[in-house]
């Protein structure tokens, strides 16, 4: 209160009698210097003690002005607090605990017993046979009926290969030695000789297989597919996994516009984009002689909605394509192409049946 009284006296001395707003701020610093440290601290607490604009650390008064009585020993402090807590008595309860139990004790109900009613009239000779069958015979029966979920892996493979099934339903699948399979023989087709025979339009060359031949120059591949323009005897052309690119696919699409004899074309596992697949289908639709086309597993696996719709429209306009190997991302294209291929096969079957009847 002393500091507040002095502050009021200072205000009255610095302000004029007529207008208290006419305050002499120049003399304020001189008057504050006359206050002691305790009076300044008290004055600071009287003016706006809870200023929300100040951080919390500056709103509280400084309570750590005293010097420490000694060095802090954390272990001694914890030991003292623990000792004091153990020595202090517990608070007395307002109402002593009497140990009275309230409520009912939960007793689980006994599950109802289900009586097994056996109708003797339903019993057949099969029931008598199954009751006398051994576990191995039951496992064999499960394999015959197709209940493969009741078998382990060894028993399942034995049932497929028509071998003897060993072990019961609790049989353990033992580890077996790895089977060694022989590697497929490399493709020995000579593409240089095949190119010459294609150019000569060899009537004996009906099937050309260039699958998995690595190292064929792109120029040679373009030259090979270019010969399809004039070749009139080749019926099956396989060129899977030969690192063919869009340049080869575009040349193939141009060649198919003039070819009328090719029946099966396989260009799987290459680097052909969706736009090039569209060009191949454009070439096929020129004469609509091709019956089977395989273009799956290309390096750009996703074709995109625009390309898939373009492929769908070209397939729907083709009435002779019977098999089409491709993967679609969107179900609309997948369903429409599948329905068209099924329709083409149905038309072929109806024509064959009608021809045989006539």
C-alpha positions in Angstrom: 0.0 0.0 0.0 2.9 2.3 0.6 4.0 2.1 -3.0 0.4 2.7 -4.2 0.1 5.8 -2.0 3.4 7.2 -3.3 2.2 6.5 -6.9 -1.0 8.4 -6.2 1.0 11.3 -4.8 3.4 11.3 -7.8 0.4 11.3 -10.2 -1.2 14.3 -8.4 2.1 16.2 -8.4 2.8 15.6 -12.1 -0.7 16.3 -13.3 -2.4 19.7 -13.3 -5.4 20.4 -11.2 -7.7 21.3 -14.1 -7.0 18.3 -16.4 -5.5 15.1 -15.1 -4.7 14.0 -18.6 -2.1 16.8 -18.8 0.6 14.5 -17.3 4.3 15.4 -17.0 6.0 12.3 -18.2 9.4 13.8 -18.2 9.7 13.9 -14.4 8.4 10.3 -14.0 11.8 8.7 -14.3 13.3 11.0 -11.7 10.5 10.1 -9.2 10.8 6.4 -9.9 14.5 6.5 -9.0 13.6 7.8 -5.5 11.7 4.5 -4.8 13.5 1.6 -3.1 13.6 -1.9 -4.7 10.8 -3.2 -2.5 8.6 -0.3 -3.3 9.2 -0.7 -7.1 8.3 -4.4 -6.8 5.2 -3.6 -4.9 4.2 -0.9 -7.4 4.8 -3.4 -10.2 2.4 -5.8 -8.6 -0.3 -3.2 -8.1 -0.4 -2.1 -11.7 -2.1 -4.8 -13.9 -1.0 -7.9 -11.9 -2.5 -10.3 -14.5 -1.6 -8.9 -17.9 -2.5 -11.5 -20.5 -0.1 -10.0 -23.0 2.9 -11.0 -20.9 4.2 -14.5 -20.9 3.4 -16.5 -17.7 7.0 -16.4 -16.6 6.9 -12.6 -16.3 3.5 -12.3 -14.6 4.6 -14.0 -11.4 6.7 -12.3 -8.8 10.3 -13.4 -8.5 10.5 -15.7 -5.5 14.1 -16.9 -6.0 15.9 -13.9 -4.9 17.3 -15.6 -1.8 20.7 -17.2 -2.1 20.8 -21.0 -1.8 21.5 -22.4 1.7 23.9 -25.0 0.2 24.6 -27.2 -2.8 21.7 -29.4 -4.0 22.2 -33.2 -3.4 19.5 -35.0 -5.3 20.0 -38.4 -3.7 19.8 -36.9 -0.2 16.6 -35.0 -1.2 15.0 -38.2 -2.6 16.0 -40.2 0.5 14.6 -37.5 2.8 11.3 -37.4 0.9 11.0 -41.2 0.9 11.8 -41.4 4.7 9.3 -38.6 5.5 6.6 -40.3 3.4 7.1 -43.6 5.2 7.1 -42.0 8.7 3.9 -40.0 8.2 0.8 -41.7 9.3 -2.1 -42.4 6.9 -5.0 -40.1 7.0 -7.9 -41.4 9.1 -10.9 -42.6 7.1 -14.0 -40.7 7.5 -15.9 -44.0 7.6 -14.0 -47.1 8.5 -14.1 -50.1 6.1 -16.2 -52.9 7.4 -15.6 -55.5 4.7 -19.3 -55.7 3.8 -20.0 -57.2 0.3 -22.8 -55.6 -1.6 -24.6 -56.9 -4.7 -24.9 -60.5 -6.0 -22.1 -62.8 -6.9 -22.0 -63.8 -10.6 -22.6 -67.4 -11.1 -22.4 -68.6 -14.8 -25.3 -70.6 -16.1 -24.7 -74.1 -17.2 -25.0 -74.6 -20.9 -28.0 -76.6 -22.0 -27.2 -80.2 -22.9 -28.0 -81.2 -26.5 -29.2 -84.7 -26.8 -28.0 -86.6 -29.9 -31.1 -88.1 -31.3 -30.2 -90.9 -33.8 -32.9 -91.9 -36.2 -32.3 -95.5 -37.0 -34.4 -95.3 -40.2 -32.0 -92.7 -41.7 -29.0 -95.0 -41.3 -27.7 -96.5 -44.6 -25.1 -99.0 -45.6 -22.7 -96.1 -46.2 -22.8 -95.1 -42.6 -21.7 -98.6 -41.6 -18.8 -98.5 -44.1 -17.6 -95.1 -43.1 -17.7 -96.1 -39.4 -15.3 -99.0 -40.1 -13.0 -97.1 -42.5 -9.5 -96.3 -41.3 -8.2 -92.7 -41.2 -6.0 -93.3 -44.3 -9.0 -94.4 -46.2 -11.0 -91.3 -45.1 -8.1 -89.1 -46.3 -8.1 -90.9 -49.6 -11.8 -90.3 -49.9 -11.5 -86.6 -49.1 -8.9 -86.3 -51.9 -11.3 -88.0 -54.3 -14.2 -85.8 -53.3 -12.0 -82.7 -53.7 -11.9 -81.7 -50.0 -8.3 -80.5 -50.4 -8.5 -78.2 -47.3 -8.4 -81.3 -45.1 -5.1 -82.5 -46.6 -1.6 -81.3 -46.3 0.6 -80.3 -49.2 2.2 -83.7 -49.7 -1.2 -85.5 -49.6 -2.7 -82.9 -52.0 0.1 -83.4 -54.6 -0.2 -87.2 -54.2 -3.9 -87.0 -55.0 -3.3 -84.9 -58.1 -0.6 -87.3 -59.4 -2.7 -90.4 -58.5 -0.1 -91.6 -56.0 -0.6 -93.4 -52.6 -1.7 -91.0 -49.9 0.3 -91.5 -46.7 -0.6 -90.3 -43.2 -3.9 -89.3 -41.7 -5.6 -86.0 -41.1 -2.9 -85.1 -38.6 -0.1 -86.1 -40.9 2.9 -83.9 -41.1 4.2 -82.6 -44.4 7.9 -83.5 -44.6 10.4 -81.5 -46.6 11.4 -83.0 -49.9 14.4 -82.5 -52.1 14.1 -79.8 -54.6 13.2 -81.0 -58.1 15.7 -80.2 -60.8 14.2 -79.2 -64.0 16.1 -79.1 -67.2 16.4 -75.6 -68.8 14.6 -75.0 -72.0 16.7 -75.4 -75.0 17.6 -72.1 -76.6 15.9 -71.0 -79.8 18.2 -72.1 -82.6 16.2 -70.4 -85.4 18.5 -68.6 -87.8 16.9 -65.2 -88.4 19.2 -64.4 -91.3 18.1 -67.5 -93.1 14.5 -66.9 -92.1 14.6 -63.4 -93.5 15.9 -64.8 -96.8 13.1 -67.4 -97.0 10.5 -64.7 -96.2 11.8 -62.5 -99.0 11.7 -65.5 -101.4 8.1 -66.2 -100.3 9.0 -69.8 -99.5 5.8 -71.9 -99.5 7.2 -74.3 -96.9 7.7 -71.6 -94.3 4.3 -71.6 -92.6 5.5 -71.1 -89.0 8.3 -68.7 -88.0 9.4 -68.7 -84.3 11.8 -66.0 -83.2 10.8 -66.2 -79.5 13.5 -65.3 -76.9 16.3 -64.7 -79.4 18.3 -61.8 -78.0 20.6 -59.6 -80.0 18.6 -59.3 -83.2 19.4 -55.8 -84.5 16.4 -53.5 -84.7 17.0 -52.9 -88.4 16.8 -56.7 -89.0 13.5 -56.9 -87.0 12.0 -54.1 -89.1 13.2 -55.8 -92.2 11.7 -59.1 -91.1 8.2 -57.7 -90.3 8.4 -55.6 -93.5 8.5 -58.8 -95.6 5.0 -59.6 -94.4 3.7 -57.1 -97.0 4.6 -59.5 -99.9 4.6 -62.9 -98.2 1.6 -65.0 -98.9 2.4 -68.3 -97.1 3.4 -67.5 -93.5 0.5 -68.3 -91.1 2.1 -68.2 -87.7 4.6 -65.5 -86.7 6.0 -65.5 -83.1 8.3 -62.7 -82.0 8.0 -62.7 -78.1 10.8 -61.3 -75.9 13.0 -60.1 -78.7 13.3 -56.5 -77.3 11.1 -55.1 -80.1 10.3 -51.4 -79.8 7.7 -49.1 -81.2 9.6 -48.7 -84.4 9.3 -52.5 -85.1 5.6 -52.4 -84.0 4.8 -49.5 -86.4 6.5 -51.3 -89.3 4.5 -54.4 -88.3 1.2 -52.5 -88.4 2.0 -51.1 -91.9 2.9 -54.6 -93.1 -0.3 -56.1 -91.8 -2.4 -53.8 -93.9 -1.2 -55.7 -97.0 -1.0 -59.2 -95.5 -4.0 -61.5 -96.0 -2.6 -64.9 -94.9 -1.3 -64.5 -91.4 -3.5 -66.3 -88.8 -1.6 -66.0 -85.5 0.7 -63.2 -84.3 2.6 -63.2 -81.0 4.6 -60.1 -79.9 4.4 -60.6 -76.1 7.0 -59.4 -73.6 8.5 -56.5 -75.6 8.8 -52.8 -75.3 5.7 -51.9 -77.3 3.5 -48.9 -76.2 -0.2 -48.7 -76.3 -0.3 -46.4 -79.3 1.8 -49.0 -81.3 -0.7 -51.7 -80.3 -3.5 -49.6 -81.7 -1.5 -49.3 -85.0 -1.2 -53.1 -85.1 -4.9 -53.5 -84.7 -5.5 -50.9 -87.4 -3.4 -53.0 -89.7 -5.3 -56.1 -88.8 -8.7 -54.5 -89.4 -7.7 -53.7 -93.0 -8.3 -57.3 -94.2 -9.5 -59.0 -90.9 -7.6 -62.2 -91.6 -5.8 -62.6 -88.3 -7.5 -64.9 -85.8 -5.2 -64.7 -82.8 -3.2 -61.8 -81.4 -1.0 -61.8 -78.3 0.4 -58.4 -77.1 0.5 -58.9 -73.3 3.3 -58.2 -70.8 4.8 -55.1 -72.4 7.3 -52.9 -70.6 4.8 -50.0 -70.2 2.3 -52.3 -68.5 -0.4 -49.5 -68.1 -2.0 -48.5 -71.3 -4.3 -45.7 -70.1 -8.0 -45.2 -70.5 -7.7 -43.5 -73.9 -5.7 -46.3 -75.5 -7.8 -49.0 -73.9 -11.0 -47.4 -75.4 -9.3 -47.2 -78.8 -8.3 -50.9 -78.6 -11.9 -51.8 -77.6 -13.5 -50.0 -80.5 -11.1 -51.7 -83.0 -11.8 -55.1 -81.5 -15.5 -54.5 -81.6 -15.2 -53.7 -85.3 -13.4 -57.0 -86.0 -15.6 -60.1 -86.6 -12.7 -62.6 -87.2 -10.5 -62.2 -84.1 -11.0 -65.3 -81.9 -8.3 -64.9 -79.3 -6.8 -61.7 -77.9 -4.1 -61.8 -75.2 -3.9 -58.4 -73.4 -4.4 -57.0 -69.9 -6.8 -54.1 -69.4 -6.7 -51.9 -66.3 -10.3 -50.7 -66.7 -13.2 -53.2 -66.4 -15.3 -51.5 -69.1 -12.7 -52.3 -71.8 -12.1 -55.8 -70.3 -15.8 -56.7 -70.4 -16.5 -55.3 -73.8 -13.5 -57.0 -75.5 -14.4 -60.3 -73.7 -18.0 -60.2 -75.0 -16.8 -59.4 -78.5 -14.3 -62.3 -78.6 -17.0 -64.6 -77.2 -19.4 -63.4 -79.9 -16.9 -64.1 -82.6 -16.4 -67.6 -81.4 -20.1 -68.2 -81.2 -20.6 -67.0 -84.8 -17.8 -69.4 -85.9 -19.4 -72.3 -84.1 -22.8 -71.5 -85.5 -21.4 -71.3 -89.0 -19.5 -74.6 -88.5 -22.6 -76.4 -87.1 -24.8 -75.0 -89.9 -22.3 -76.1 -92.5 -22.1 -79.6 -91.1 -25.9 -79.9 -91.0 -26.3 -78.8 -94.6 
